[in-house]
């Protein structure tokens, strides 16, 4: 497995699966670019892709889930 580094803006943090249930989608900010990408990452650097990941993260104690807006090349150099 290769580790990578990306530039991103922290949008918010979820401390538990229950916070995900209670706060999303209300907490989601407006997108500022059409092709904008967000990445949801646990404390081990693994990515959340679906509801099952939130359940497993709770079982494995890998919260918090940090949600980032990835920086694009044009935005970083514009």
mmCIF file of the N, C-alpha and C atoms, coordinates in Angstrom:
data_MODEL
# 
_entry.id   MODEL 
# 
loop_
_atom_site.group_PDB 
_atom_site.id 
_atom_site.type_symbol 
_atom_site.label_atom_id 
_atom_site.label_alt_id 
_atom_site.label_comp_id 
_atom_site.label_asym_id 
_atom_site.label_entity_id 
_atom_site.label_seq_id 
_atom_site.pdbx_PDB_ins_code 
_atom_site.Cartn_x 
_atom_site.Cartn_y 
_atom_site.Cartn_z 
_atom_site.occupancy 
_atom_site.B_iso_or_equiv 
_atom_site.pdbx_formal_charge 
_atom_site.auth_seq_id 
_atom_site.auth_comp_id 
_atom_site.auth_asym_id 
_atom_site.auth_atom_id 
_atom_site.pdbx_PDB_model_num 
ATOM 1   N N  . UNK A 1 1  ? 0.856   -1.173 0.000   1.00 0.00 ? 1  UNK A N  1 
ATOM 2   C CA . UNK A 1 1  ? 0.000   0.000  0.000   1.00 0.00 ? 1  UNK A CA 1 
ATOM 3   C C  . UNK A 1 1  ? 0.897   1.229  0.000   1.00 0.00 ? 1  UNK A C  1 
ATOM 4   N N  . UNK A 1 2  ? 0.625   2.154  -0.886  1.00 0.00 ? 2  UNK A N  1 
ATOM 5   C CA . UNK A 1 2  ? 1.385   3.399  -0.966  1.00 0.00 ? 2  UNK A CA 1 
ATOM 6   C C  . UNK A 1 2  ? 0.662   4.502  -0.212  1.00 0.00 ? 2  UNK A C  1 
ATOM 7   N N  . UNK A 1 3  ? 1.398   5.285  0.551   1.00 0.00 ? 3  UNK A N  1 
ATOM 8   C CA . UNK A 1 3  ? 0.817   6.442  1.236   1.00 0.00 ? 3  UNK A CA 1 
ATOM 9   C C  . UNK A 1 3  ? 1.008   7.649  0.339   1.00 0.00 ? 3  UNK A C  1 
ATOM 10  N N  . UNK A 1 4  ? -0.024  8.504  0.285   1.00 0.00 ? 4  UNK A N  1 
ATOM 11  C CA . UNK A 1 4  ? 0.034   9.700  -0.541  1.00 0.00 ? 4  UNK A CA 1 
ATOM 12  C C  . UNK A 1 4  ? -0.273  10.924 0.311   1.00 0.00 ? 4  UNK A C  1 
ATOM 13  N N  . UNK A 1 5  ? 0.080   12.075 -0.224  1.00 0.00 ? 5  UNK A N  1 
ATOM 14  C CA . UNK A 1 5  ? -0.250  13.340 0.411   1.00 0.00 ? 5  UNK A CA 1 
ATOM 15  C C  . UNK A 1 5  ? -1.037  14.161 -0.594  1.00 0.00 ? 5  UNK A C  1 
ATOM 16  N N  . UNK A 1 6  ? -2.127  14.746 -0.149  1.00 0.00 ? 6  UNK A N  1 
ATOM 17  C CA . UNK A 1 6  ? -2.932  15.616 -1.008  1.00 0.00 ? 6  UNK A CA 1 
ATOM 18  C C  . UNK A 1 6  ? -3.222  16.909 -0.256  1.00 0.00 ? 6  UNK A C  1 
ATOM 19  N N  . UNK A 1 7  ? -3.496  17.955 -1.001  1.00 0.00 ? 7  UNK A N  1 
ATOM 20  C CA . UNK A 1 7  ? -3.904  19.223 -0.399  1.00 0.00 ? 7  UNK A CA 1 
ATOM 21  C C  . UNK A 1 7  ? -5.416  19.234 -0.291  1.00 0.00 ? 7  UNK A C  1 
ATOM 22  N N  . UNK A 1 8  ? -5.905  19.618 0.882   1.00 0.00 ? 8  UNK A N  1 
ATOM 23  C CA . UNK A 1 8  ? -7.347  19.601 1.119   1.00 0.00 ? 8  UNK A CA 1 
ATOM 24  C C  . UNK A 1 8  ? -7.700  20.557 2.248   1.00 0.00 ? 8  UNK A C  1 
ATOM 25  N N  . UNK A 1 9  ? -8.967  20.959 2.253   1.00 0.00 ? 9  UNK A N  1 
ATOM 26  C CA . UNK A 1 9  ? -9.514  21.819 3.297   1.00 0.00 ? 9  UNK A CA 1 
ATOM 27  C C  . UNK A 1 9  ? -10.402 20.968 4.202   1.00 0.00 ? 9  UNK A C  1 
ATOM 28  N N  . UNK A 1 10 ? -10.157 21.007 5.510   1.00 0.00 ? 10 UNK A N  1 
ATOM 29  C CA . UNK A 1 10 ? -11.011 20.283 6.450   1.00 0.00 ? 10 UNK A CA 1 
ATOM 30  C C  . UNK A 1 10 ? -12.371 20.966 6.506   1.00 0.00 ? 10 UNK A C  1 
ATOM 31  N N  . UNK A 1 11 ? -13.432 20.212 6.224   1.00 0.00 ? 11 UNK A N  1 
ATOM 32  C CA . UNK A 1 11 ? -14.792 20.754 6.254   1.00 0.00 ? 11 UNK A CA 1 
ATOM 33  C C  . UNK A 1 11 ? -15.443 20.542 7.613   1.00 0.00 ? 11 UNK A C  1 
ATOM 34  N N  . UNK A 1 12 ? -15.375 19.314 8.134   1.00 0.00 ? 12 UNK A N  1 
ATOM 35  C CA . UNK A 1 12 ? -15.940 19.012 9.447   1.00 0.00 ? 12 UNK A CA 1 
ATOM 36  C C  . UNK A 1 12 ? -15.457 17.644 9.905   1.00 0.00 ? 12 UNK A C  1 
ATOM 37  N N  . UNK A 1 13 ? -15.709 17.352 11.172  1.00 0.00 ? 13 UNK A N  1 
ATOM 38  C CA . UNK A 1 13 ? -15.320 16.078 11.776  1.00 0.00 ? 13 UNK A CA 1 
ATOM 39  C C  . UNK A 1 13 ? -16.547 15.422 12.391  1.00 0.00 ? 13 UNK A C  1 
ATOM 40  N N  . UNK A 1 14 ? -16.669 14.122 12.187  1.00 0.00 ? 14 UNK A N  1 
ATOM 41  C CA . UNK A 1 14 ? -17.726 13.328 12.815  1.00 0.00 ? 14 UNK A CA 1 
ATOM 42  C C  . UNK A 1 14 ? -17.068 12.403 13.831  1.00 0.00 ? 14 UNK A C  1 
ATOM 43  N N  . UNK A 1 15 ? -17.543 12.441 15.060  1.00 0.00 ? 15 UNK A N  1 
ATOM 44  C CA . UNK A 1 15 ? -16.947 11.651 16.134  1.00 0.00 ? 15 UNK A CA 1 
ATOM 45  C C  . UNK A 1 15 ? -17.534 10.252 16.262  1.00 0.00 ? 15 UNK A C  1 
ATOM 46  N N  . UNK A 1 16 ? -18.650 9.974  15.552  1.00 0.00 ? 16 UNK A N  1 
ATOM 47  C CA . UNK A 1 16 ? -19.302 8.669  15.695  1.00 0.00 ? 16 UNK A CA 1 
ATOM 48  C C  . UNK A 1 16 ? -20.250 8.413  14.525  1.00 0.00 ? 16 UNK A C  1 
ATOM 49  N N  . UNK A 1 17 ? -20.676 7.162  14.408  1.00 0.00 ? 17 UNK A N  1 
ATOM 50  C CA . UNK A 1 17 ? -21.687 6.806  13.409  1.00 0.00 ? 17 UNK A CA 1 
ATOM 51  C C  . UNK A 1 17 ? -22.975 7.565  13.688  1.00 0.00 ? 17 UNK A C  1 
ATOM 52  N N  . UNK A 1 18 ? -23.321 7.721  14.958  1.00 0.00 ? 18 UNK A N  1 
ATOM 53  C CA . UNK A 1 18 ? -24.556 8.423  15.313  1.00 0.00 ? 18 UNK A CA 1 
ATOM 54  C C  . UNK A 1 18 ? -24.515 9.877  14.857  1.00 0.00 ? 18 UNK A C  1 
ATOM 55  N N  . UNK A 1 19 ? -23.360 10.517 14.947  1.00 0.00 ? 19 UNK A N  1 
ATOM 56  C CA . UNK A 1 19 ? -23.244 11.885 14.432  1.00 0.00 ? 19 UNK A CA 1 
ATOM 57  C C  . UNK A 1 19 ? -23.480 11.909 12.930  1.00 0.00 ? 19 UNK A C  1 
ATOM 58  N N  . UNK A 1 20 ? -22.977 10.895 12.227  1.00 0.00 ? 20 UNK A N  1 
ATOM 59  C CA . UNK A 1 20 ? -23.208 10.806 10.783  1.00 0.00 ? 20 UNK A CA 1 
ATOM 60  C C  . UNK A 1 20 ? -24.709 10.702 10.511  1.00 0.00 ? 20 UNK A C  1 
ATOM 61  N N  . UNK A 1 21 ? -25.399 9.852  11.262  1.00 0.00 ? 21 UNK A N  1 
ATOM 62  C CA . UNK A 1 21 ? -26.845 9.675  11.100  1.00 0.00 ? 21 UNK A CA 1 
ATOM 63  C C  . UNK A 1 21 ? -27.589 10.978 11.397  1.00 0.00 ? 21 UNK A C  1 
ATOM 64  N N  . UNK A 1 22 ? -27.210 11.656 12.476  1.00 0.00 ? 22 UNK A N  1 
ATOM 65  C CA . UNK A 1 22 ? -27.933 12.848 12.926  1.00 0.00 ? 22 UNK A CA 1 
ATOM 66  C C  . UNK A 1 22 ? -27.611 14.114 12.135  1.00 0.00 ? 22 UNK A C  1 
ATOM 67  N N  . UNK A 1 23 ? -26.379 14.252 11.644  1.00 0.00 ? 23 UNK A N  1 
ATOM 68  C CA . UNK A 1 23 ? -25.941 15.538 11.091  1.00 0.00 ? 23 UNK A CA 1 
ATOM 69  C C  . UNK A 1 23 ? -25.864 15.598 9.570   1.00 0.00 ? 23 UNK A C  1 
ATOM 70  N N  . UNK A 1 24 ? -25.666 14.462 8.908   1.00 0.00 ? 24 UNK A N  1 
ATOM 71  C CA . UNK A 1 24 ? -25.551 14.453 7.444   1.00 0.00 ? 24 UNK A CA 1 
ATOM 72  C C  . UNK A 1 24 ? -26.926 14.142 6.878   1.00 0.00 ? 24 UNK A C  1 
ATOM 73  N N  . UNK A 1 25 ? -27.455 14.840 5.904   1.00 0.00 ? 25 UNK A N  1 
ATOM 74  C CA . UNK A 1 25 ? -26.784 15.780 5.005   1.00 0.00 ? 25 UNK A CA 1 
ATOM 75  C C  . UNK A 1 25 ? -26.839 17.245 5.437   1.00 0.00 ? 25 UNK A C  1 
ATOM 76  N N  . UNK A 1 26 ? -27.501 17.566 6.563   1.00 0.00 ? 26 UNK A N  1 
ATOM 77  C CA . UNK A 1 26 ? -27.669 18.971 6.947   1.00 0.00 ? 26 UNK A CA 1 
ATOM 78  C C  . UNK A 1 26 ? -26.352 19.715 7.109   1.00 0.00 ? 26 UNK A C  1 
ATOM 79  N N  . UNK A 1 27 ? -25.311 19.035 7.537   1.00 0.00 ? 27 UNK A N  1 
ATOM 80  C CA . UNK A 1 27 ? -24.024 19.673 7.798   1.00 0.00 ? 27 UNK A CA 1 
ATOM 81  C C  . UNK A 1 27 ? -23.198 19.896 6.527   1.00 0.00 ? 27 UNK A C  1 
ATOM 82  N N  . UNK A 1 28 ? -23.577 19.261 5.423   1.00 0.00 ? 28 UNK A N  1 
ATOM 83  C CA . UNK A 1 28 ? -22.781 19.353 4.198   1.00 0.00 ? 28 UNK A CA 1 
ATOM 84  C C  . UNK A 1 28 ? -22.801 20.773 3.643   1.00 0.00 ? 28 UNK A C  1 
ATOM 85  N N  . UNK A 1 29 ? -21.619 21.344 3.372   1.00 0.00 ? 29 UNK A N  1 
ATOM 86  C CA . UNK A 1 29 ? -21.572 22.686 2.802   1.00 0.00 ? 29 UNK A CA 1 
ATOM 87  C C  . UNK A 1 29 ? -21.914 22.666 1.317   1.00 0.00 ? 29 UNK A C  1 
ATOM 88  N N  . UNK A 1 30 ? -22.187 23.840 0.782   1.00 0.00 ? 30 UNK A N  1 
ATOM 89  C CA . UNK A 1 30 ? -22.411 23.970 -0.661  1.00 0.00 ? 30 UNK A CA 1 
ATOM 90  C C  . UNK A 1 30 ? -21.108 23.662 -1.392  1.00 0.00 ? 30 UNK A C  1 
ATOM 91  N N  . UNK A 1 31 ? -21.224 23.047 -2.550  1.00 0.00 ? 31 UNK A N  1 
ATOM 92  C CA . UNK A 1 31 ? -20.033 22.838 -3.371  1.00 0.00 ? 31 UNK A CA 1 
ATOM 93  C C  . UNK A 1 31 ? -19.647 24.165 -4.013  1.00 0.00 ? 31 UNK A C  1 
ATOM 94  N N  . UNK A 1 32 ? -18.344 24.409 -4.110  1.00 0.00 ? 32 UNK A N  1 
ATOM 95  C CA . UNK A 1 32 ? -17.867 25.656 -4.702  1.00 0.00 ? 32 UNK A CA 1 
ATOM 96  C C  . UNK A 1 32 ? -17.365 25.462 -6.127  1.00 0.00 ? 32 UNK A C  1 
ATOM 97  N N  . UNK A 1 33 ? -17.208 24.196 -6.546  1.00 0.00 ? 33 UNK A N  1 
ATOM 98  C CA . UNK A 1 33 ? -16.811 23.865 -7.918  1.00 0.00 ? 33 UNK A CA 1 
ATOM 99  C C  . UNK A 1 33 ? -17.679 22.706 -8.383  1.00 0.00 ? 33 UNK A C  1 
ATOM 100 N N  . UNK A 1 34 ? -17.959 22.661 -9.676  1.00 0.00 ? 34 UNK A N  1 
ATOM 101 C CA . UNK A 1 34 ? -18.797 21.592 -10.214 1.00 0.00 ? 34 UNK A CA 1 
ATOM 102 C C  . UNK A 1 34 ? -18.229 20.201 -10.011 1.00 0.00 ? 34 UNK A C  1 
ATOM 103 N N  . UNK A 1 35 ? -16.936 20.030 -10.238 1.00 0.00 ? 35 UNK A N  1 
ATOM 104 C CA . UNK A 1 35 ? -16.309 18.717 -10.121 1.00 0.00 ? 35 UNK A CA 1 
ATOM 105 C C  . UNK A 1 35 ? -15.654 18.474 -8.776  1.00 0.00 ? 35 UNK A C  1 
ATOM 106 N N  . UNK A 1 36 ? -16.055 19.255 -7.793  1.00 0.00 ? 36 UNK A N  1 
ATOM 107 C CA . UNK A 1 36 ? -15.440 19.180 -6.468  1.00 0.00 ? 36 UNK A CA 1 
ATOM 108 C C  . UNK A 1 36 ? -15.537 17.774 -5.877  1.00 0.00 ? 36 UNK A C  1 
ATOM 109 N N  . UNK A 1 37 ? -14.472 17.369 -5.199  1.00 0.00 ? 37 UNK A N  1 
ATOM 110 C CA . UNK A 1 37 ? -14.433 16.055 -4.565  1.00 0.00 ? 37 UNK A CA 1 
ATOM 111 C C  . UNK A 1 37 ? -14.196 16.206 -3.072  1.00 0.00 ? 37 UNK A C  1 
ATOM 112 N N  . UNK A 1 38 ? -14.960 15.457 -2.301  1.00 0.00 ? 38 UNK A N  1 
ATOM 113 C CA . UNK A 1 38 ? -14.755 15.387 -0.853  1.00 0.00 ? 38 UNK A CA 1 
ATOM 114 C C  . UNK A 1 38 ? -14.247 13.997 -0.535  1.00 0.00 ? 38 UNK A C  1 
ATOM 115 N N  . UNK A 1 39 ? -13.413 13.921 0.487   1.00 0.00 ? 39 UNK A N  1 
ATOM 116 C CA . UNK A 1 39 ? -12.906 12.628 0.922   1.00 0.00 ? 39 UNK A CA 1 
ATOM 117 C C  . UNK A 1 39 ? -13.162 12.500 2.423   1.00 0.00 ? 39 UNK A C  1 
ATOM 118 N N  . UNK A 1 40 ? -13.678 11.349 2.808   1.00 0.00 ? 40 UNK A N  1 
ATOM 119 C CA . UNK A 1 40 ? -14.049 11.064 4.199   1.00 0.00 ? 40 UNK A CA 1 
ATOM 120 C C  . UNK A 1 40 ? -13.037 10.041 4.713   1.00 0.00 ? 40 UNK A C  1 
ATOM 121 N N  . UNK A 1 41 ? -12.256 10.395 5.749   1.00 0.00 ? 41 UNK A N  1 
ATOM 122 C CA . UNK A 1 41 ? -11.126 9.576  6.174   1.00 0.00 ? 41 UNK A CA 1 
ATOM 123 C C  . UNK A 1 41 ? -11.198 9.278  7.673   1.00 0.00 ? 41 UNK A C  1 
ATOM 124 N N  . UNK A 1 42 ? -10.906 8.018  8.035   1.00 0.00 ? 42 UNK A N  1 
ATOM 125 C CA . UNK A 1 42 ? -10.868 7.662  9.461   1.00 0.00 ? 42 UNK A CA 1 
ATOM 126 C C  . UNK A 1 42 ? -9.475  7.933  10.035  1.00 0.00 ? 42 UNK A C  1 
ATOM 127 N N  . UNK A 1 43 ? -9.295  7.654  11.328  1.00 0.00 ? 43 UNK A N  1 
ATOM 128 C CA . UNK A 1 43 ? -8.031  7.984  11.990  1.00 0.00 ? 43 UNK A CA 1 
ATOM 129 C C  . UNK A 1 43 ? -6.845  7.176  11.470  1.00 0.00 ? 43 UNK A C  1 
ATOM 130 N N  . UNK A 1 44 ? -7.104  6.088  10.749  1.00 0.00 ? 44 UNK A N  1 
ATOM 131 C CA . UNK A 1 44 ? -6.036  5.275  10.171  1.00 0.00 ? 44 UNK A CA 1 
ATOM 132 C C  . UNK A 1 44 ? -5.708  5.660  8.733   1.00 0.00 ? 44 UNK A C  1 
ATOM 133 N N  . UNK A 1 45 ? -6.442  6.627  8.179   1.00 0.00 ? 45 UNK A N  1 
ATOM 134 C CA . UNK A 1 45 ? -6.209  7.036  6.798   1.00 0.00 ? 45 UNK A CA 1 
ATOM 135 C C  . UNK A 1 45 ? -7.016  6.249  5.786   1.00 0.00 ? 45 UNK A C  1 
ATOM 136 N N  . UNK A 1 46 ? -7.960  5.436  6.248   1.00 0.00 ? 46 UNK A N  1 
ATOM 137 C CA . UNK A 1 46 ? -8.826  4.681  5.342   1.00 0.00 ? 46 UNK A CA 1 
ATOM 138 C C  . UNK A 1 46 ? -10.061 5.515  5.006   1.00 0.00 ? 46 UNK A C  1 
ATOM 139 N N  . UNK A 1 47 ? -10.615 5.287  3.824   1.00 0.00 ? 47 UNK A N  1 
ATOM 140 C CA . UNK A 1 47 ? -11.696 6.110  3.287   1.00 0.00 ? 47 UNK A CA 1 
ATOM 141 C C  . UNK A 1 47 ? -13.062 5.475  3.543   1.00 0.00 ? 47 UNK A C  1 
ATOM 142 N N  . UNK A 1 48 ? -14.019 6.321  3.915   1.00 0.00 ? 48 UNK A N  1 
ATOM 143 C CA . UNK A 1 48 ? -15.420 5.913  4.027   1.00 0.00 ? 48 UNK A CA 1 
ATOM 144 C C  . UNK A 1 48 ? -16.053 6.022  2.642   1.00 0.00 ? 48 UNK A C  1 
ATOM 145 N N  . UNK A 1 49 ? -16.745 4.963  2.197   1.00 0.00 ? 49 UNK A N  1 
ATOM 146 C CA . UNK A 1 49 ? -17.418 4.976  0.897   1.00 0.00 ? 49 UNK A CA 1 
ATOM 147 C C  . UNK A 1 49 ? -18.920 4.741  1.006   1.00 0.00 ? 49 UNK A C  1 
ATOM 148 N N  . UNK A 1 50 ? -19.370 4.115  2.088   1.00 0.00 ? 50 UNK A N  1 
ATOM 149 C CA . UNK A 1 50 ? -20.793 3.795  2.223   1.00 0.00 ? 50 UNK A CA 1 
ATOM 150 C C  . UNK A 1 50 ? -21.141 3.628  3.703   1.00 0.00 ? 50 UNK A C  1 
ATOM 151 N N  . UNK A 1 51 ? -22.414 3.411  3.969   1.00 0.00 ? 51 UNK A N  1 
ATOM 152 C CA . UNK A 1 51 ? -22.870 3.256  5.341   1.00 0.00 ? 51 UNK A CA 1 
ATOM 153 C C  . UNK A 1 51 ? -22.192 2.130  6.096   1.00 0.00 ? 51 UNK A C  1 
ATOM 154 N N  . UNK A 1 52 ? -21.881 1.044  5.410   1.00 0.00 ? 52 UNK A N  1 
ATOM 155 C CA . UNK A 1 52 ? -21.195 -0.080 6.051   1.00 0.00 ? 52 UNK A CA 1 
ATOM 156 C C  . UNK A 1 52 ? -19.872 0.370  6.664   1.00 0.00 ? 52 UNK A C  1 
ATOM 157 N N  . UNK A 1 53 ? -19.168 1.275  5.991   1.00 0.00 ? 53 UNK A N  1 
ATOM 158 C CA . UNK A 1 53 ? -17.890 1.757  6.519   1.00 0.00 ? 53 UNK A CA 1 
ATOM 159 C C  . UNK A 1 53 ? -18.065 2.455  7.862   1.00 0.00 ? 53 UNK A C  1 
ATOM 160 N N  . UNK A 1 54 ? -19.171 3.177  8.048   1.00 0.00 ? 54 UNK A N  1 
ATOM 161 C CA . UNK A 1 54 ? -19.426 3.849  9.323   1.00 0.00 ? 54 UNK A CA 1 
ATOM 162 C C  . UNK A 1 54 ? -19.677 2.833  10.436  1.00 0.00 ? 54 UNK A C  1 
ATOM 163 N N  . UNK A 1 55 ? -20.383 1.757  10.111  1.00 0.00 ? 55 UNK A N  1 
ATOM 164 C CA . UNK A 1 55 ? -20.632 0.705  11.105  1.00 0.00 ? 55 UNK A CA 1 
ATOM 165 C C  . UNK A 1 55 ? -19.327 0.016  11.486  1.00 0.00 ? 55 UNK A C  1 
ATOM 166 N N  . UNK A 1 56 ? -18.525 -0.322 10.486  1.00 0.00 ? 56 UNK A N  1 
ATOM 167 C CA . UNK A 1 56 ? -17.256 -1.004 10.756  1.00 0.00 ? 56 UNK A CA 1 
ATOM 168 C C  . UNK A 1 56 ? -16.300 -0.087 11.517  1.00 0.00 ? 56 UNK A C  1 
ATOM 169 N N  . UNK A 1 57 ? -16.279 1.195  11.171  1.00 0.00 ? 57 UNK A N  1 
ATOM 170 C CA . UNK A 1 57 ? -15.421 2.147  11.891  1.00 0.00 ? 57 UNK A CA 1 
ATOM 171 C C  . UNK A 1 57 ? -15.807 2.221  13.360  1.00 0.00 ? 57 UNK A C  1 
ATOM 172 N N  . UNK A 1 58 ? -17.099 2.128  13.618  1.00 0.00 ? 58 UNK A N  1 
ATOM 173 C CA . UNK A 1 58 ? -17.562 2.131  15.006  1.00 0.00 ? 58 UNK A CA 1 
ATOM 174 C C  . UNK A 1 58 ? -17.094 0.861  15.726  1.00 0.00 ? 58 UNK A C  1 
ATOM 175 N N  . UNK A 1 59 ? -17.237 -0.281 15.062  1.00 0.00 ? 59 UNK A N  1 
ATOM 176 C CA . UNK A 1 59 ? -16.814 -1.560 15.648  1.00 0.00 ? 59 UNK A CA 1 
ATOM 177 C C  . UNK A 1 59 ? -15.309 -1.604 15.892  1.00 0.00 ? 59 UNK A C  1 
ATOM 178 N N  . UNK A 1 60 ? -14.538 -1.049 14.963  1.00 0.00 ? 60 UNK A N  1 
ATOM 179 C CA . UNK A 1 60 ? -13.073 -1.093 15.032  1.00 0.00 ? 60 UNK A CA 1 
ATOM 180 C C  . UNK A 1 60 ? -12.480 0.113  15.756  1.00 0.00 ? 60 UNK A C  1 
ATOM 181 N N  . UNK A 1 61 ? -13.337 1.041  16.194  1.00 0.00 ? 61 UNK A N  1 
ATOM 182 C CA . UNK A 1 61 ? -12.908 2.256  16.905  1.00 0.00 ? 61 UNK A CA 1 
ATOM 183 C C  . UNK A 1 61 ? -11.922 3.082  16.078  1.00 0.00 ? 61 UNK A C  1 
ATOM 184 N N  . UNK A 1 62 ? -12.306 3.352  14.808  1.00 0.00 ? 62 UNK A N  1 
ATOM 185 C CA . UNK A 1 62 ? -11.430 4.148  13.944  1.00 0.00 ? 62 UNK A CA 1 
ATOM 186 C C  . UNK A 1 62 ? -11.962 5.559  13.691  1.00 0.00 ? 62 UNK A C  1 
ATOM 187 N N  . UNK A 1 63 ? -12.973 5.984  14.460  1.00 0.00 ? 63 UNK A N  1 
ATOM 188 C CA . UNK A 1 63 ? -13.401 7.379  14.406  1.00 0.00 ? 63 UNK A CA 1 
ATOM 189 C C  . UNK A 1 63 ? -12.339 8.223  15.095  1.00 0.00 ? 63 UNK A C  1 
ATOM 190 N N  . UNK A 1 64 ? -12.213 9.518  14.807  1.00 0.00 ? 64 UNK A N  1 
ATOM 191 C CA . UNK A 1 64 ? -13.175 10.335 14.086  1.00 0.00 ? 64 UNK A CA 1 
ATOM 192 C C  . UNK A 1 64 ? -13.053 10.177 12.577  1.00 0.00 ? 64 UNK A C  1 
ATOM 193 N N  . UNK A 1 65 ? -14.116 10.589 11.906  1.00 0.00 ? 65 UNK A N  1 
ATOM 194 C CA . UNK A 1 65 ? -14.157 10.688 10.453  1.00 0.00 ? 65 UNK A CA 1 
ATOM 195 C C  . UNK A 1 65 ? -13.963 12.164 10.116  1.00 0.00 ? 65 UNK A C  1 
ATOM 196 N N  . UNK A 1 66 ? -12.898 12.463 9.387   1.00 0.00 ? 66 UNK A N  1 
ATOM 197 C CA . UNK A 1 66 ? -12.659 13.841 8.960   1.00 0.00 ? 66 UNK A CA 1 
ATOM 198 C C  . UNK A 1 66 ? -13.027 13.959 7.491   1.00 0.00 ? 66 UNK A C  1 
ATOM 199 N N  . UNK A 1 67 ? -13.763 15.016 7.177   1.00 0.00 ? 67 UNK A N  1 
ATOM 200 C CA . UNK A 1 67 ? -14.236 15.232 5.811   1.00 0.00 ? 67 UNK A CA 1 
ATOM 201 C C  . UNK A 1 67 ? -13.486 16.425 5.228   1.00 0.00 ? 67 UNK A C  1 
ATOM 202 N N  . UNK A 1 68 ? -12.847 16.182 4.082   1.00 0.00 ? 68 UNK A N  1 
ATOM 203 C CA . UNK A 1 68 ? -12.026 17.199 3.434   1.00 0.00 ? 68 UNK A CA 1 
ATOM 204 C C  . UNK A 1 68 ? -12.529 17.509 2.032   1.00 0.00 ? 68 UNK A C  1 
ATOM 205 N N  . UNK A 1 69 ? -12.373 18.753 1.619   1.00 0.00 ? 69 UNK A N  1 
ATOM 206 C CA . UNK A 1 69 ? -12.589 19.171 0.232   1.00 0.00 ? 69 UNK A CA 1 
ATOM 207 C C  . UNK A 1 69 ? -11.210 19.161 -0.428  1.00 0.00 ? 69 UNK A C  1 
ATOM 208 N N  . UNK A 1 70 ? -11.046 18.323 -1.452  1.00 0.00 ? 70 UNK A N  1 
ATOM 209 C CA . UNK A 1 70 ? -9.760  18.229 -2.124  1.00 0.00 ? 70 UNK A CA 1 
ATOM 210 C C  . UNK A 1 70 ? -9.494  19.479 -2.953  1.00 0.00 ? 70 UNK A C  1 
ATOM 211 N N  . UNK A 1 71 ? -8.244  19.899 -2.949  1.00 0.00 ? 71 UNK A N  1 
ATOM 212 C CA . UNK A 1 71 ? -7.822  21.057 -3.734  1.00 0.00 ? 71 UNK A CA 1 
ATOM 213 C C  . UNK A 1 71 ? -7.522  20.598 -5.157  1.00 0.00 ? 71 UNK A C  1 
ATOM 214 N N  . UNK A 1 72 ? -8.001  21.368 -6.139  1.00 0.00 ? 72 UNK A N  1 
ATOM 215 C CA . UNK A 1 72 ? -7.687  21.027 -7.527  1.00 0.00 ? 72 UNK A CA 1 
ATOM 216 C C  . UNK A 1 72 ? -6.483  21.847 -7.994  1.00 0.00 ? 72 UNK A C  1 
ATOM 217 N N  . UNK A 1 73 ? -5.892  21.469 -9.114  1.00 0.00 ? 73 UNK A N  1 
ATOM 218 C CA . UNK A 1 73 ? -4.694  22.132 -9.623  1.00 0.00 ? 73 UNK A CA 1 
ATOM 219 C C  . UNK A 1 73 ? -4.962  23.602 -9.918  1.00 0.00 ? 73 UNK A C  1 
ATOM 220 N N  . UNK A 1 74 ? -6.073  23.908 -10.590 1.00 0.00 ? 74 UNK A N  1 
ATOM 221 C CA . UNK A 1 74 ? -6.387  25.300 -10.941 1.00 0.00 ? 74 UNK A CA 1 
ATOM 222 C C  . UNK A 1 74 ? -6.558  26.163 -9.692  1.00 0.00 ? 74 UNK A C  1 
ATOM 223 N N  . UNK A 1 75 ? -7.202  25.632 -8.682  1.00 0.00 ? 75 UNK A N  1 
ATOM 224 C CA . UNK A 1 75 ? -7.404  26.379 -7.447  1.00 0.00 ? 75 UNK A CA 1 
ATOM 225 C C  . UNK A 1 75 ? -6.112  26.593 -6.676  1.00 0.00 ? 75 UNK A C  1 
ATOM 226 N N  . UNK A 1 76 ? -5.241  25.613 -6.721  1.00 0.00 ? 76 UNK A N  1 
ATOM 227 C CA . UNK A 1 76 ? -3.978  25.700 -5.996  1.00 0.00 ? 76 UNK A CA 1 
ATOM 228 C C  . UNK A 1 76 ? -3.001  26.659 -6.668  1.00 0.00 ? 76 UNK A C  1 
ATOM 229 N N  . UNK A 1 77 ? -3.134  26.804 -7.983  1.00 0.00 ? 77 UNK A N  1 
ATOM 230 C CA . UNK A 1 77 ? -2.177  27.620 -8.740  1.00 0.00 ? 77 UNK A CA 1 
ATOM 231 C C  . UNK A 1 77 ? -2.825  28.812 -9.408  1.00 0.00 ? 77 UNK A C  1 
ATOM 232 N N  . UNK A 1 78 ? -4.081  29.100 -9.029  1.00 0.00 ? 78 UNK A N  1 
ATOM 233 C CA . UNK A 1 78 ? -4.802  30.163 -9.715  1.00 0.00 ? 78 UNK A CA 1 
ATOM 234 C C  . UNK A 1 78 ? -4.774  31.420 -8.960  1.00 0.00 ? 78 UNK A C  1 
# 
